[in-house]
């Protein structure tokens, strides 16, 4: 299973949506409304303070080790399952920009 399939499976198993709702979203070319913190951040959103995501495991690529010999690095490249938390779009808000005027105060725009 890839990450999208895992997220869809988790959303259905957790009762957040039905298979029919997912099929309708995908057939209309829409995105599923569940993502990780970093995926929402890339879209300009973050989970609201106090929001709790639900835990799952998603695939993540292993980091390259620059000090390893080149031939061993090729053998050890791969993916692993990492603990992740999923949030629904209703739990998110737009990112608020903060500007540091000086060391003592911070202004939110």
N, C-alpha and C positions, 0 to 999 in steps of 0.2 A: 504494500500500500504506500502511496506517496502522501505527502503532508495534507494535500487537499482532501484526499479520500479519508484520511484519519480524522480530520476536522469534521467532515460531513457525517461520518459514522458516529463520532462522539456527540454531535449535536442531536442526532436522531435518537441515539441510545439514552441520552440524558433527558429527552422529552422537550427540548427547546424548539424543535420543529419536526414536521412529518416528512417522510420521503417525497410525498407529493409536492410539498412546499419547496423543497430543494430542487426537484425536477423542474418546477415552474420557473424558479429563479434562473437555473442554468439554461433552460430552453429560451428564455428571454434575453440571454446574454448578460445577465446581472451577476454581480459578485455575491458570494455567500456572506452573511452579516456577522461572521465570527472570525476573529483574527487574534494573533498574539500582540503583546504590547509593542514590539518592534515593528510589526506589520502595520498596526494602526498609526504609529509614529511616522512611518514613511508616507502615509496618506494625510498627514497633517492633523491627526487626532491623537488623543491620549485617554486612557480610562480615567473617569472622574475619581477624585480622591475618595477613598473608602470603598470603592468598587472591588468586588471579589470575583476573580475569574475562576474557571474550573480547570483542574489539573488534568493534563494529558501528557503524552510523550510524542514528540515530533522529531523527524530526522534532521540532523545537523552534520555538516561536513567537518571532518577532522581538520584541525589547523596544521599547516605545513611546518615542519621543524627545520629551520634553516641550518642547524649545525649537523644534521644527519647526512650521511653519505647519500649521494644521488640515487644509487641503485636500491637502497633499502627504503627510501622515501616512496618510490613508485610502488613497491609491494604493499606498503602500509597505508596508502591513501584509501579513504573510504568514509563511511558515514556511521553515526551512532544515534541512538534514541536519547534525547535530552528532555528532562522535565520542563514543561512549558505550561503557561496559563492562557486560556482563551477568554476573550471578552466579546460580548455582543455590542453592536453599534449603539444600542440604547444606553450603554454604560460609558460611552465616550463623549468627549467634548473637544472643541478646537484647541490647539496648542496656544497658550498665552505666552507672548514674548515678554521676557524680563530684561531690563536694562539696568546695569549697575552704574549709578551716578557717582558713587564713591564707595569706600569700603563699608560704611555704616548702614546705608539704606539701599533698597532695591525697589524699583518701580515696575509694576506690571502694566503692559500696554494692551 
